[in-house]
Amino acid sequence: NIQQARAHLALATAYAELGNIDKAIVINEEVLSTNPEAIAALNNLAFLYLKTNDKRAHGYAEKAYRLAPNSYAILDTYGWVLTELGKPEAGLPFLRNALARSANIPEIQYHYSVALHRSGRSQAALRELKKLLATGVGFSEREAAQSLLQKLSTASSAKG
């Protein structure tokens, strides 16, 4: 039942936000057990598995992308999974596409900046991070973004 699945996904999201990743994974897996093509559960599991260094992250992200190739959330997760698994060049097009579709969601801007940096495009990453952090918007990865900006700014100053 669709409403039950939505309720379970909302509960799983709440658990994830509270830091109970294991419980969030279990609930998303339960949703998938009754609906193997539940896009939100696939995407959630890809992200959660990535956080727990579970290799299944890639497969779930890829399946979600095949089912919903135009969703900025799916594009972001797939691009971020590729980036975090050491394939930032492969992740960049997905993240660029997600960014274009998302009206500048800060987490996606950060993921794109990281992929740029890890692809050897540190000046472009520096520009993106400056633009992102200049907005003053709070987001879950803001500290990491500030840390990367500092690192890239220091490296850029040393070269200049």
N, C-alpha and C positions, 0 to 999 in steps of 0.2 A: 504494500500500500504506500502510495506516494507521500501522504501526510506523515505516516509513521517514519519513513526514510528521512524526510526533512527534519523531523523532530530529533531523530538519532544524530543526523549530521550537525544540527545546532548544538546538541549535547557534546558531541565529539569536539567541536570547535571550542566550546567553553572549557573543556578539560585541557585542550592544547594551550589555550591562553593562560590557564592557571598553572601550566608547567607539568601537567600529568600526561606526558606524551604516550606512555604505555596504554593508559585507559583510552585515549583518543584513537590510538591505532586499533585497539580491540573493537571499538564501536564502528569505525570505518570499515574494518574487515567484515563485521557482521552485516553491514549494509551491502557490501559487495557480494556476500554469500547469497543474498536473495536477489540482487540485481547486479550481475557482473559488468554491466555497462553504465553504472552510476558514475557519471563524469566527476561530480564533486568529490565522491569518495576516492576515486582513482587519483585525482589531483591532490587531495589531502594526504593520502597515503604516500604519494611520491615525495611530498614535502616533509612529512613526518619521518619517513624512512631515511631521507637525506640527513635529517637532524640526528638520527641514531646510527649513522654510517652503515645502513643496511643497503646492500647492493641492489635490492629490488626497486629502489627509487627510480632508476632509469627506465625499467620496463613499465612501471605504472605511469610515469610521466609521458612516455612515448604512446601508450595506449590512450591516455586522456587526450593527447594532441591529435591522434588519428580520429577520435570521435568528435572533437571540438576544435578544429584548427584555427578558428577565428576568434576564440576567446582570449582576451588579454591575460586573464588569470592563468589559463592553461599554458599560453605562450611563455609567460614569465616563469612558471614552475619548470617547464621543460628546458628553457634556456639556462635557468639557474642550476638545475641538476647537472646539465652538461658542463657548465662552468666549474661547479664544485667538484665534479669528477675528473677535472683536469683537461677538459676540452672546451676552453673558452672561445676559440675560433668558431667551433660548431654552435656554441650557445649564442653568440652575438646576433645572428640574424633573427632568432626567436625573440631575444630581449629587445632588439630594435623595433620589431613589429609590435611587441607588447606595449612598449613605450608609446608608439605612435597611436595605438588604439585606446590608451588608458587615461588620457587627460592628466599625465604627469603624476601618477601615484608614486610617492617617495620611495617605497621599497623597490619598485621596478627601476626607478632612476638609479638607485644604489646598485642593484644587481647589474645593470647595464654598465655602470662605471667600473665595477670590479672586473667584468668580462673584458672591457677595453684595456684596463691595466694589465691583466693577465695575458692579453694578446699582444702585449708590447706597445700599446698605444697610450702611454702614460700621460702625454700632454692632453689628449682628448678626454681621458678619464679625469684629469685635473680640472678641465673646463666644466665637465658635467657635475663633478662634486661641488665645485664653487657655486654653480647655478642652483643645485639642489639645496645646499646648506644656507644659501643666501635667503631662501624663502622663510626660514625660521620655523618651518612646519615640524612638529614632532612626529616621529615614527620609530618603529621598534628597532631599527638598525642604525639609528642616528649616531650613536657613539662609535660604531664601527666605521661609519662614513667619515666622521670627524678625524678618526685615527688615520684612515687611508689618505685623507686630504693632507694631513700634517706630514705624513711620510712622503707623499708625492711632491708637496711644496718644498720640503727640505731637499729632496733629490734634485728638483728643478733649480733651486737656488744654487746648489753646489755645482751644477753644470754651467749656469749662467754667469 
